[in-house]
Each structure stands twice: as C-alpha cells, then as structure tokens.
Amino acid sequence: MKKVNRWFAPGKRLATNKAEYHIDEPATTRRRVALKSRGGDVLATARSLQYVANVNKRKNPKAHKIMAEDAKYFYNLYNKKRK
C-alpha cells in the first residue's frame, strides 16, 4: 500500500492546555489560541483551520465560515511575512 504524505498533521487538536478554539469568542482570542496550538507556525495554523473548516462545511455552516475567515487571515499573514 502506498504511503500517503499529508500536508497537515491531524493528530494535533486546535487547543491548548488553558483554552480551546471556540467560534463564539472574539477573533483575536480565537486566532491567538489557534496560533499557540501550532507553536507559532502561521502556515500550519492556516492549514489546520482550513482543514477543520472544510470538515465542518455541511454540518455547521457558521463554524465553516468563521474558521475559513481565520484561515484566510493566517494565509494573508504568511504571505506578508514571505515578502
């Protein structure tokens, strides 16, 4: 069987010991928690948020929209840092 190379490590959760990512919190809090859960890696945070947003697309459209917006924020932040 061919080994699949994933661009996202699904074993980690979008959470820290003190707080978890909740869509009801303000954007700054959500983004701070998400970034901390990925060890400060902006690209990994964007990818993980996009992954979870896509999984939630049909089950919870509100969560999909919020997570996709946060992922877009981190992708834009990553692109600004690259330049």
N, C-alpha and C positions, 0 to 999 in steps of 0.2 A: 504494500500500500504506500502511495506517495505521501510524504510528509507535507503538511500544509504550513506555509510560512505566514503567520498572521502579523499584521501591522499594529495590532492592538493587543495588549496583554489582558485578556478577560478575567484573569484571576483576581485582580485588584478591584476594590469597590470604590465608588466615589464617596469616600468617607474618611474621617479622621477619628482619633480617639475621643476628641471633645465634642465634635459636631458632625452632622451629616448634611449632605446636599438636599435641601428641601425647596421645591418650586415656589412655596409661599413666602419665602424670605426675600429681602431686597436683593437686587442684582449684585451689589458689591459684596454682600455676605456670601451669596451662592458662589460667586467667582473666586473669592478668597479661599473658601473651603475646597472647591474643586481643584484649584491650583496647588494647594497644600497637600491634597491627597495624591498628587502626582509628583511630589518632591520638587515643585517649582519648574517643571518642564512644561513650557507653554504648548508645544506641539502635541505632546502626549495628552495634555488636558483637553485640547481641542478635539483630538481624535476620539478620546473616550466619551466625551459629551455627544459627539456626532453619532457614535455607535449606539449609545443608550437612547438618544432621540429617535433614531431610526427604528429601534426595537419597540418604542412606545407609540409609534405613529398611529396605529389603529386603535390600540387600547385606551390611550389617553392623549387626545389631540392637544390639550392645553399644555401638558408636560412636554410633548414633542416640540411645540412652538417655542417654549421658554428655553429648553435645552439647545435647540438649534440656534437660537439667538446668542446664547452664551458661547456655543462652539464657534460661531461666526466671529464673535468678539475676540476669541483667542487666536483664530486663524489670522485675523487682521493684525493683532498684536505681534504674532510670529513674523508676518511678512514685513512689518515695520522694523523689527529688530534685524532682519536679514539685510536690509538696505544700508 
